[in-house]
Amino acid sequence: MQINVNNICKTFGDKKVLEGISLSCESGKALGLLGRNGAGKTTTIRIIMGVFPADSGEILLDGNPINRKKVKIGYLPEERGLYPKKIIMEQLIYLAELKGLKASDAKKSAKELLEKLEMTEYENKRLDTLSKGNQQKIQLIATLTCDPDIVILDEPFSGLDPVNAMLLKDTVKELIARGKVVIFSSHQMNYIEEFCNDIAILNNGKIVKAGNINQIKKSYDRNRIVVSGTQIDKIKVFVDNNLHNIVANTQINKDMLLIELINANMKNNLMNSLAGENFDIDKFYVYEPSLSDIFVEYTE
């Protein structure tokens, strides 16, 4: 299964919210949808779900216009939408029935997910009696009870402690392994890097960078080398005094030395020069920008 968003445009009043958005995501992979607040992520998600139509463009599923009556979409919104005064199991069943499940099937699915996320003891409690983190887990269960084909997760780890975050991570990995189409939106870049093969960065209603995360990182100039060890200060002095012909700049960052080469092809020269001095070196590797670095570069 593959979903394609092709050249989507959307205007509210005089404001252009989306200008020619195109992206794709396929079964068994997760797409990271990134952008600052107001960049157009939520509008894109709502158009995919059919909450409102685009002004132009199309949403295709396996090459055909998406039929939302035949495909189940599970959506975990950033702003939570369950009923705080209602019994948890009752509303899980009710919401799954709205997606076409029989009550008996909905209850069975809800119980399985409650057990998996260690929430069985709360099934007959009101939502507002739970902690924020546990409410978040119930929201995820509500998203998945209908066994959706397409799963859209907007800031799913908000409010979770490390233990609950681990349970949720396992659930997301299982969704991907089961061949679901997963669209993942978050400002927590470590989760995007962990789950997503590809990213699409939005800024002011346009896609400003998209593609495979690893390929994007490797596209940057590879002339910066990170060296770590117990003699960083001595290594810096040696490089500054003796390697002007291959090194443009050096900088110590915490317990690491960042060495900028004049040319990326000179890294073997640097490695041989340091090895010849018998410095105590733990790590020597090419610096790649973090996803946070890339995000800031394209959204400032």
Sequence and secondary structure as in RCSB ss.txt:
>XXXX:A:sequence
MQINVNNICKTFGDKKVLEGISLSCESGKALGLLGRNGAGKTTTIRIIMGVFPADSGEILLDGNPINRKKVKIGY
LPEERGLYPKKIIMEQLIYLAELKGLKASDAKKSAKELLEKLEMTEYENKRLDTLSKGNQQKIQLIATLTCDPDI
VILDEPFSGLDPVNAMLLKDTVKELIARGKVVIFSSHQMNYIEEFCNDIAILNNGKIVKAGNINQIKKSYDRNRI
VVSGTQIDKIKVFVDNNLHNIVANTQINKDMLLIELINANMKNNLMNSLAGENFDIDKFYVYEPSLSDIFVEYTE
>XXXX:A:secstr
 EEEEEEEEEEETTEEEEEEEEEEEETTEEEEEEE TTSSHHHHHHHHHTSS  SEEEEEETTEE  TTTS EEE
E SS  S TTSBHHHHHHHHHHHTT  HHHHHHHHHHHHHHTT GGGTTSBGGGS HHHHHHHHHHHHHTT  SE
EEEESTTTT  HHHHHHHHHHHHHHHHTT EEEEE S HHHHHHH SEEEEEETTEEEEEEEHHHHHHTS   EE
EEEES HHHHHHHHHHH TTTEEEEEEETTEEEEEESSGGGHHHHHHHHHHTT  EEEEEE    HHHHHHHHH 
